[in-house]
Amino acid sequence: MTQTHTLSVPDMSCGHCRAGIEAALARLGATAHFDMAARRVTVEGLAPDAAIAALDRIGFPAQPAD
């Protein structure tokens, strides 16, 4: 079963941010779907803790979206 979860990424604000986040998650085998207006990323294929750690490493603190 594939894991899917949504993260809040408050510092994500532009296409450059999106590209960095997408690349970081892709390196771990995950896919991402973005809601730039809400600053949320839906991640598929990676545990929430691993996704949060990956984004933190590239300077985008994230947390589970409510």
trRosetta pair geometry for C-beta under 8 A, 3 or more apart (Angstrom, degrees):
i j d omega theta_ij theta_ji phi_ij phi_ji
2 44 5.8 20 159 -174 122 93
2 45 5.7 -34 -154 -79 102 63
3 43 7.9 -2 113 110 92 89
3 44 7.1 165 88 -151 53 45
3 45 6.6 155 55 -77 79 8
3 46 6.6 -113 77 63 120 22
3 47 6.0 25 92 -89 173 45
3 48 7.6 -122 162 -33 132 70
4 42 6.5 13 -174 176 95 99
4 43 7.1 175 -145 87 50 48
4 44 4.7 -7 -100 -102 87 80
5 42 7.3 -174 97 -150 27 63
5 43 5.9 -14 62 57 74 92
5 48 4.9 -36 76 -82 163 102
5 51 7.3 -176 69 33 112 151
5 64 6.7 -56 169 -126 121 93
6 40 5.4 9 -178 179 108 117
6 41 7.0 162 -153 83 61 39
6 42 4.7 -31 -95 -96 81 74
6 43 7.5 161 -97 13 29 72
6 64 7.4 83 83 -162 60 62
6 65 4.2 -47 115 34 101 129
7 40 6.7 160 80 -156 44 67
7 41 5.1 -14 58 61 97 90
7 42 7.8 171 17 -88 68 27
7 43 6.3 29 -4 -10 112 115
7 48 7.3 154 -75 -145 103 87
7 51 6.3 -150 -41 123 145 126
7 52 6.6 179 -123 -83 137 79
7 55 7.2 171 134 -3 158 160
7 62 4.3 21 169 176 128 125
7 63 6.7 146 -157 72 82 23
7 64 6.3 -67 -109 -105 62 33
7 65 5.9 158 -154 -27 9 91
8 39 6.5 49 -163 110 69 92
8 40 5.7 -37 -100 -100 52 79
8 62 6.5 158 76 -158 48 71
8 63 5.5 -18 56 64 99 78
8 64 7.3 29 9 111 90 19
8 65 4.4 127 -44 -91 86 78
8 66 7.6 16 -40 0 133 72
9 12 4.1 45 113 -10 114 122
9 17 7.9 162 133 162 128 122
9 21 6.9 23 -155 -107 172 150
9 39 5.5 -134 73 168 65 85
9 40 6.9 144 19 -110 81 25
9 41 5.5 31 -6 -4 129 110
9 55 6.5 -108 -111 -170 119 150
9 60 5.3 9 -158 170 114 114
9 61 7.6 156 -139 86 65 45
9 62 4.7 -28 -90 -100 81 97
10 39 5.6 66 -112 141 33 149
10 61 7.4 -14 40 80 96 92
11 17 7.2 -166 123 -135 74 138
11 39 7.9 122 35 -159 23 129
11 59 7.6 -98 109 139 152 79
11 60 5.5 -151 70 -131 114 71
11 61 6.7 84 2 39 124 78
12 17 4.4 162 -142 143 67 138
12 18 6.8 88 -168 -68 112 62
12 21 6.5 -4 -108 -35 127 148
12 34 7.9 -135 153 -144 145 114
12 36 7.1 -121 131 -132 105 68
12 39 5.1 150 63 -146 96 85
12 41 7.2 109 -21 -41 171 110
12 60 6.1 45 -62 -144 89 128
13 17 5.8 98 38 -4 51 152
13 36 7.8 91 -150 -169 26 95
13 39 7.3 -13 -78 -101 59 110
14 17 5.1 108 54 6 64 100
14 18 7.1 -120 108 -3 40 91
15 18 5.3 -51 -147 35 37 117
15 19 6.3 40 155 -22 68 102
16 19 5.8 -50 -148 33 31 112
16 20 6.6 30 154 -17 63 105
17 20 6.0 -61 -154 37 30 109
17 21 6.3 24 155 -15 66 110
17 60 7.0 117 -162 -94 99 131
18 21 5.9 -61 -148 40 28 108
18 22 6.0 28 157 -20 66 111
18 34 5.6 -5 -130 -93 113 166
18 36 6.8 -44 -71 -90 125 109
19 22 5.7 -55 -142 38 28 112
19 23 6.3 27 158 -18 63 108
20 23 5.9 -56 -147 37 28 109
20 24 6.3 27 156 -19 64 108
20 58 5.6 177 160 159 113 140
20 60 7.4 148 104 -27 117 131
21 24 5.9 -56 -147 35 29 110
21 25 6.4 21 158 -11 65 109
21 32 6.4 -156 128 156 100 175
21 34 7.9 112 84 -90 135 117
21 41 6.2 -122 156 -94 143 155
21 55 6.2 16 -127 -114 93 99
21 58 7.2 -176 -88 82 53 142
21 60 6.0 -32 -87 38 104 168
22 25 6.1 -63 -149 41 27 105
22 26 6.1 28 155 -22 65 112
22 32 5.2 -135 -108 50 69 128
22 34 7.8 -61 -67 -44 105 122
23 26 5.6 -55 -141 36 29 113
23 27 6.6 38 157 -27 63 100
24 27 6.0 -49 -156 24 29 113
24 28 7.4 10 151 -3 58 106
24 54 4.9 150 152 161 110 105
24 55 6.5 134 101 -86 148 50
24 57 7.2 166 -149 72 133 104
24 58 5.0 -111 -76 -18 148 147
25 28 6.0 -69 -161 44 38 103
25 30 4.2 -77 175 78 95 110
25 31 7.1 122 127 -116 121 5
25 32 4.9 98 64 -41 159 117
25 41 7.9 -167 -45 163 153 138
25 43 6.1 -136 -140 -128 141 107
25 46 6.6 -138 -154 9 90 152
25 51 6.5 20 -113 -131 104 90
25 54 6.2 121 -84 115 58 150
25 55 7.9 8 -60 -63 94 86
26 29 7.5 60 -170 -70 36 12
26 30 6.8 -106 -79 64 30 59
26 31 7.3 47 -93 -96 76 49
26 32 7.8 -87 -48 2 78 101
27 54 7.8 173 64 -148 104 129
28 46 5.5 56 118 -103 123 137
28 50 6.6 173 179 151 152 117
28 51 7.9 -165 79 -91 150 60
28 54 5.9 -94 -17 -88 146 150
29 45 5.7 -119 125 145 82 126
29 46 6.9 142 78 -70 79 99
30 43 5.4 0 173 -170 135 97
30 44 6.3 154 -164 76 80 46
30 45 4.3 179 -116 78 62 99
30 46 3.7 -46 -75 -16 132 121
30 51 6.5 124 -118 -95 179 102
31 43 7.5 153 80 -155 45 50
31 44 4.8 -14 60 59 92 102
31 45 6.0 76 12 14 76 127
32 41 5.2 -22 -161 -170 113 108
32 42 6.9 142 -158 73 56 50
32 43 5.6 -19 -102 -100 78 66
32 44 7.6 -171 -78 19 32 76
33 41 7.2 143 69 -162 44 56
33 42 4.4 -16 59 59 99 105
33 44 7.5 46 -7 -12 101 109
34 40 7.6 151 -156 87 49 54
34 41 5.7 -20 -103 -107 68 73
34 42 7.9 -146 -66 22 24 75
35 38 4.3 2 123 41 118 108
35 39 7.5 -47 96 17 78 16
35 40 4.5 6 55 58 109 95
35 41 7.7 -154 27 -73 71 33
35 42 7.6 63 -10 -16 99 96
36 39 6.9 22 -170 -79 35 47
40 65 5.3 30 -128 -83 118 150
41 55 7.9 163 46 -86 151 144
41 62 7.3 -51 39 -128 118 141
43 46 5.6 -60 157 54 121 102
43 48 7.6 140 65 -103 131 55
43 51 4.6 80 140 -120 177 154
46 50 5.0 -118 175 88 100 118
46 51 4.8 122 107 -61 120 94
46 54 7.6 -18 162 0 155 142
47 50 4.5 84 62 9 88 108
47 51 7.0 -160 89 -8 43 87
48 51 5.7 -59 -146 37 31 110
48 52 6.2 30 158 -18 68 107
48 64 6.1 8 -162 -82 140 103
49 52 5.8 -54 -145 38 30 111
49 53 6.3 31 155 -19 64 107
50 53 5.7 -53 -146 37 30 112
50 54 6.4 33 154 -22 64 105
51 54 5.7 -53 -148 34 31 112
51 55 6.5 24 156 -13 64 106
51 62 7.2 -66 127 87 89 148
52 55 6.0 -59 -149 40 30 106
52 56 6.2 33 153 -23 65 109
52 62 5.0 -140 -124 78 72 100
52 63 6.9 53 -122 -95 125 36
52 64 7.9 -52 -69 -46 128 67
53 56 5.6 -54 -145 35 30 114
53 57 6.5 37 155 -25 63 103
54 57 5.9 -52 -154 28 30 114
54 58 7.1 7 156 -1 61 105
55 58 6.2 -68 -153 45 35 97
55 60 4.3 -74 179 82 95 100
55 61 7.2 127 120 -118 104 8
55 62 4.5 39 84 -5 151 124
56 59 7.8 65 -175 -58 31 12
56 60 7.1 -104 -78 70 28 51
56 61 5.8 45 -106 -102 80 55
56 62 7.0 -115 -52 21 76 81
